[in-house]
Amino acid sequence: TQEYEKEYTDHQKKLIDLRREAKLGGNFFVEPEAKLLFVVRIVGIIKLSPKPRKVLQLLRLKQLHNGVFLKVNKPILQMLKL
């Protein structure tokens, strides 16, 4: 656990240094975005149109209250907006 804690603190310090560098240079620092999503199904299939139903099937969300981890990419985000 000490290795993980050291790695985490190093990462935080690196982000702080990057923010300070950007501020001194008059630039902007864009925060890194998450690489994973956890999606949970909270709606049943009754009165659901075919397209969202197919999206739930593709995301392996076949039952109510199931959850899956997904990589963040453009197609996944488009499917989740339906």
C-alpha positions in Angstrom: 0.0 0.0 0.0 2.9 2.3 0.6 3.9 2.0 -3.1 0.5 2.9 -4.2 0.4 5.9 -1.8 3.7 7.1 -3.0 2.6 6.8 -6.6 -0.6 8.7 -5.9 1.2 11.5 -4.1 3.7 11.8 -6.9 0.9 12.0 -9.5 -0.8 14.7 -7.5 2.4 16.7 -7.2 3.0 16.3 -10.9 -0.5 17.7 -11.7 0.1 20.7 -9.3 3.5 21.4 -11.0 1.8 21.3 -14.4 -0.9 23.7 -13.3 1.7 26.1 -11.9 3.8 26.0 -15.1 0.8 26.7 -17.2 -0.2 29.6 -15.0 3.3 31.1 -15.1 3.4 30.8 -18.9 0.0 32.4 -19.3 -1.5 29.2 -20.7 -4.3 26.9 -19.6 -4.0 23.5 -18.0 -6.7 21.0 -19.1 -7.4 18.4 -16.4 -7.1 14.8 -17.5 -10.4 13.1 -18.0 -11.5 9.7 -16.7 -10.7 6.6 -18.8 -13.4 4.4 -17.4 -17.1 4.7 -16.8 -19.4 2.6 -14.5 -22.9 2.4 -16.0 -25.9 1.0 -14.1 -29.2 0.1 -15.6 -32.0 1.6 -13.6 -34.9 1.5 -16.1 -37.0 -1.6 -17.1 -37.7 -2.6 -20.7 -41.4 -1.8 -20.7 -42.4 1.1 -22.9 -38.8 1.4 -24.2 -38.2 2.1 -27.9 -36.2 -0.4 -29.9 -33.0 1.7 -30.3 -32.3 2.2 -26.5 -33.3 -1.4 -26.0 -30.6 -2.5 -28.5 -28.0 -0.1 -26.8 -28.7 -1.8 -23.4 -28.2 -5.1 -25.1 -24.9 -4.0 -26.6 -23.7 -2.6 -23.3 -24.4 -6.0 -21.6 -27.1 -4.4 -19.4 -29.7 -7.2 -19.6 -31.2 -7.0 -16.1 -32.3 -4.2 -13.9 -29.6 -2.9 -11.5 -26.8 -4.5 -13.5 -23.6 -2.5 -13.9 -20.6 -2.6 -16.3 -17.3 -0.8 -16.6 -16.8 0.8 -20.0 -13.8 2.5 -21.7 -14.5 6.2 -22.5 -14.6 6.7 -26.2 -16.8 8.5 -28.7 -19.1 5.6 -29.7 -19.8 4.6 -26.1 -20.6 8.2 -25.1 -23.0 8.5 -28.2 -24.8 5.3 -27.1 -25.2 6.6 -23.6 -26.8 9.8 -24.8 -29.8 7.8 -26.3 
